[in-house]
Amino acid sequence: MKTLKSFIKDESGATAIEYGLIAALIAVGIIAAASALGGQLSALFGRISTRLSRAR
């Protein structure tokens, strides 16, 4: 009976789940930002590459 009561009062698992959810939300935000800026960054690096190859 004591084991069951201590298991019910233990909140470390809930805290771990909360941290996992926060990490997942941050990852989703990073992925969304990277996909939104991905095309622009690719075009920028393409322009830089073109200018560098012309400078030779």
Buried (B, 14 or more C-beta within 10 A) or exposed (E): EEEEEEEEEEEEEEEEEEEEEEEEEEEEEEEEEEEEEEEEEEEEEEEEEEEEEEEE
